[in-house]
Amino acid sequence: MNFLILSRLPGIYSTRRLVEEIQTRGHRVLVEHPETFCPQESFDVLIPRLGQFRYEEALAHLRHLEKSQTAKHILNAPEAFHQARHKKLAGGILAAFPQPQTYPEPTCFPLVVKDCLSSQGEGVFLCRTPQELQSCLYKLQGRDLLFQEFISESQGRDIRAFVIGSRVSAAMERMSQDPEREFRSNLSLGGTARPTSLTPAEEALCLKAVQRLQLDYAGVDFIRSRRGPLLLEVNPCPGLEGIEKYTQGNIARDLILYAETL
């Protein structure tokens, strides 16, 4: 098979691991820039690794590649990718799923404010007072924002389930090292993690969310609350480093094995 990975940083862990597993499986792989690549051939599978930097430009180019039929399969296709990446769009599509309550206006405290296109915990703030909210809104002016209920019992903890196709490949519980000072549990912000098992209800929630968003694979983040599992977000471009490190799973291989079945 002929693989194409769109990535600005060929040496970054996730891209490097995908290349390793593609080559181990005996396939050909090309890594190209997500905005400037001009294809001279067709591919069996395209894997976009689009980050926050110049996201709109990279997404537009991905849509162009889809229209020009550069690849038979795109993991994940641009429309599904964007709908999942944009927190407000994803929340609307998943409105029937259990989630923290979303507010049209920031009037209840404490309150979680999210930049709809942020990643790795950046652009996510906990505001306990109107003064903190005012400071937050100043930092995020011009951004599309989401206002959500704060679930206090889960402060500093969440679950990341890595879904590939119709199964959960691995799951880990992420934890802030100081929940009182840092309510976000992202590993990129200094958090740690440990492998965890999902209940049947949690697994079903993750699989149905990915299916509803029409994704091939995703990192599904949810919290364990007194009301049961609540979805936080579905990441269409999840990193591999943390999930492989803490679960000792070969997630990159699982993704390539899935691609081989398409």
C-alpha positions as MATLAB code, in Angstrom:
seq = 'MNFLILSRLPGIYSTRRLVEEIQTRGHRVLVEHPETFCPQESFDVLIPRLGQFRYEEALAHLRHLEKSQTAKHILNAPEAFHQARHKKLAGGILAAFPQPQTYPEPTCFPLVVKDCLSSQGEGVFLCRTPQELQSCLYKLQGRDLLFQEFISESQGRDIRAFVIGSRVSAAMERMSQDPEREFRSNLSLGGTARPTSLTPAEEALCLKAVQRLQLDYAGVDFIRSRRGPLLLEVNPCPGLEGIEKYTQGNIARDLILYAETL';
ca = [
       0.000    0.000    0.000;
       0.969    3.604   -0.580;
       0.578    5.949    2.432;
       0.729    9.749    2.640;
       1.097   11.575    5.966;
       0.562   15.331    6.106;
       2.675   16.718    8.941;
       4.709   19.877    9.525;
       7.106   18.007   11.807;
       8.294   14.678   10.362;
      10.399   14.038   13.452;
       7.595   14.456   15.980;
       6.732   11.282   17.910;
       3.318   10.558   16.368;
       4.460   11.035   12.774;
       7.646    9.065   13.339;
       5.789    6.156   14.908;
       3.302    5.978   12.048;
       6.156    5.943    9.541;
       7.887    3.161   11.495;
       4.815    0.943   11.568;
       3.904    1.598    7.931;
       7.395    0.559    6.859;
       7.425   -2.422    9.221;
       4.254   -3.650    7.514;
       6.050   -3.440    4.167;
       4.244   -0.394    2.793;
       5.548    2.806    1.193;
       5.081    6.119    3.003;
       5.610    9.765    2.099;
       5.541   12.622    4.653;
       4.675   16.034    3.244;
       3.771   19.555    4.424;
      -0.002   19.942    5.004;
      -0.290   23.247    3.127;
       2.088   23.047    0.189;
       2.142   19.433   -0.976;
       1.311   19.041   -4.685;
       0.691   15.357   -5.466;
       2.265   13.743   -8.483;
       0.719   10.352   -7.784;
      -2.234    8.778   -5.998;
      -2.223    7.132   -2.580;
      -4.181    4.386   -0.888;
      -4.350    6.101    2.505;
      -3.835    9.714    3.583;
      -3.351   10.455    7.287;
      -3.597   14.191    8.102;
      -1.790   15.364   11.230;
      -3.083   18.924   11.496;
      -2.196   21.005   14.543;
      -3.420   24.378   15.754;
      -0.855   26.395   13.788;
      -2.372   27.641   10.486;
      -5.149   25.102   10.930;
      -7.616   26.732    8.526;
      -5.053   26.838    5.717;
      -4.091   23.196    6.223;
      -7.742   22.147    6.349;
      -8.468   23.982    3.095;
      -5.610   22.144    1.403;
      -6.836   18.829    2.783;
     -10.267   19.525    1.301;
      -8.597   20.238   -2.037;
      -6.743   16.925   -1.876;
     -10.004   15.149   -1.130;
     -11.735   16.733   -4.140;
      -8.828   15.845   -6.407;
      -9.029   12.232   -5.186;
      -5.401   12.183   -4.119;
      -6.125    9.200   -1.870;
      -8.691    6.413   -1.816;
      -9.146    6.846    1.944;
      -8.453    9.787    4.280;
      -8.132    9.097    8.013;
      -9.973   11.289    9.008;
     -11.842   12.927    6.111;
     -11.724   16.767    6.229;
     -15.390   17.471    7.002;
     -15.498   14.919    9.810;
     -12.086   16.116   11.002;
     -13.244   19.721   11.291;
     -16.599   18.934   12.885;
     -14.852   16.933   15.590;
     -12.027   19.452   16.036;
     -14.397   22.408   16.491;
     -15.702   21.952   20.027;
     -18.976   23.807   19.462;
     -19.801   21.952   16.241;
     -18.963   18.608   17.830;
     -21.038   19.425   20.912;
     -24.041   20.163   18.731;
     -23.706   16.949   16.748;
     -23.362   15.036   20.019;
     -26.149   16.963   21.753;
     -28.001   13.764   22.672;
     -24.894   12.348   24.365;
     -24.149   12.969   28.064;
     -21.923   16.043   28.344;
     -21.342   18.878   30.805;
     -24.046   21.490   30.338;
     -23.298   24.173   27.761;
     -24.372   27.774   28.395;
     -25.266   30.299   25.675;
     -23.813   33.084   27.854;
     -21.215   33.021   30.648;
     -23.472   33.690   33.637;
     -22.879   30.736   36.000;
     -19.760   30.232   38.106;
     -17.506   28.357   38.274;
     -17.375   28.111   34.500;
     -15.118   26.422   31.950;
     -14.290   28.571   28.916;
     -12.913   26.846   25.813;
     -11.447   28.158   22.591;
     -13.328   25.974   20.101;
     -10.212   25.197   18.035;
      -7.654   24.853   20.822;
      -5.747   21.647   21.496;
      -3.606   20.027   24.202;
      -5.453   21.929   26.913;
      -4.405   25.334   25.594;
      -7.257   27.823   25.341;
      -9.196   26.114   28.153;
      -9.755   28.131   31.346;
     -11.584   27.718   34.633;
     -13.247   30.971   35.718;
     -14.546   31.129   39.273;
     -15.499   34.805   39.310;
     -16.687   37.493   36.867;
     -13.259   39.110   37.194;
     -11.487   35.914   36.090;
     -13.955   35.625   33.228;
     -13.224   39.169   32.085;
      -9.483   38.427   32.014;
     -10.113   35.188   30.121;
     -12.308   36.854   27.514;
      -9.627   39.479   26.961;
      -7.039   36.765   26.249;
      -9.406   34.941   23.879;
     -10.913   37.943   22.100;
     -11.764   37.205   18.492;
     -11.992   33.464   19.119;
     -15.096   31.284   18.893;
     -15.775   30.262   22.503;
     -17.689   27.546   24.317;
     -18.993   28.011   27.882;
     -19.465   24.838   29.896;
     -20.440   23.633   33.330;
     -17.540   22.799   35.663;
     -17.762   19.276   37.087;
     -16.011   19.703   40.430;
     -15.729   16.022   41.382;
     -13.564   15.340   38.327;
     -11.210   18.270   38.857;
      -7.754   17.351   37.564;
      -8.799   13.990   36.112;
     -10.200   12.637   32.870;
     -10.089    9.547   30.659;
      -8.589    9.362   27.175;
      -9.860    6.410   25.136;
      -8.157    5.790   21.801;
     -10.781    4.479   19.390;
      -9.827    2.891   16.068;
     -12.668    1.738   13.867;
     -15.161   -0.152   15.969;
     -12.983   -0.837   19.010;
     -11.127    0.890   21.819;
      -7.446    0.238   21.242;
      -6.323    1.574   24.643;
      -7.454    3.836   27.471;
      -5.702    5.826   30.166;
      -6.692    7.978   33.099;
      -4.929   11.348   33.025;
      -4.247   13.237   36.230;
      -2.993   16.705   37.040;
      -0.078   16.656   39.466;
      -1.666   19.530   41.410;
      -5.458   19.571   40.845;
      -5.976   22.592   43.076;
      -3.733   24.747   40.892;
      -4.225   23.028   37.511;
      -7.689   21.607   36.781;
      -6.621   20.377   33.328;
      -5.110   16.907   33.155;
      -3.354   17.142   29.781;
       0.027   15.443   29.630;
       1.367   18.407   27.641;
       0.661   20.576   30.704;
       2.607   18.377   33.092;
      -0.021   15.778   33.934;
       0.627   12.080   34.352;
      -1.411    9.002   33.464;
      -2.024    5.333   34.104;
      -3.807    2.637   32.083;
      -7.458    2.125   32.898;
     -10.272   -0.240   31.949;
     -13.564    1.101   30.653;
     -16.956   -0.029   31.829;
     -19.316   -1.323   29.125;
     -21.238    1.972   29.309;
     -18.052    4.036   28.918;
     -16.851    1.957   25.990;
     -20.233    2.212   24.261;
     -20.249    5.993   24.754;
     -16.805    6.370   23.148;
     -17.581    4.119   20.188;
     -20.939    5.774   19.496;
     -19.429    9.272   19.668;
     -16.745    8.395   17.112;
     -19.320    6.731   14.883;
     -21.693    9.704   15.126;
     -18.893   12.055   14.065;
     -18.026    9.709   11.177;
     -14.392    9.376   12.201;
     -12.072    6.466   11.472;
     -10.159    6.990   14.689;
     -10.084    9.492   17.540;
      -9.034   10.221   21.066;
     -12.217   10.432   23.123;
     -11.952   12.418   26.352;
     -14.557   12.016   29.072;
     -14.880   12.398   32.814;
     -16.337   10.116   35.447;
     -18.963   12.130   37.283;
     -21.765   11.472   39.751;
     -24.076   11.484   36.717;
     -21.974    8.865   34.950;
     -19.491    9.381   32.099;
     -19.655   12.813   30.459;
     -18.043   13.538   27.093;
     -15.526   16.383   26.958;
     -14.267   16.205   23.392;
     -13.443   13.891   20.497;
      -9.991   14.616   19.093;
      -9.632   13.679   15.383;
      -5.835   13.979   15.520;
      -4.805   12.476   18.869;
      -1.162   12.185   19.807;
       0.381    8.745   20.169;
       3.191    9.394   22.624;
       1.235    9.528   25.869;
      -1.143    6.666   25.120;
       1.691    4.371   23.999;
       3.894    5.324   26.949;
       1.326    4.792   29.670;
      -0.556    1.794   28.259;
       2.429    0.074   26.596;
       0.200   -0.488   23.572;
       1.311   -0.309   19.949;
      -1.362    2.158   18.874;
       0.449    3.182   15.692;
       0.422   -0.434   14.520;
      -3.255   -0.794   15.383;
      -4.054    2.225   13.213;
      -2.089    0.867   10.250;
      -3.705   -2.555   10.630;
      -7.083   -0.801   10.477;
      -6.016    1.137    7.370;
      -5.128   -2.145    5.676;
      -8.740   -3.292    5.982;
     -10.231   -0.337    4.104;
];
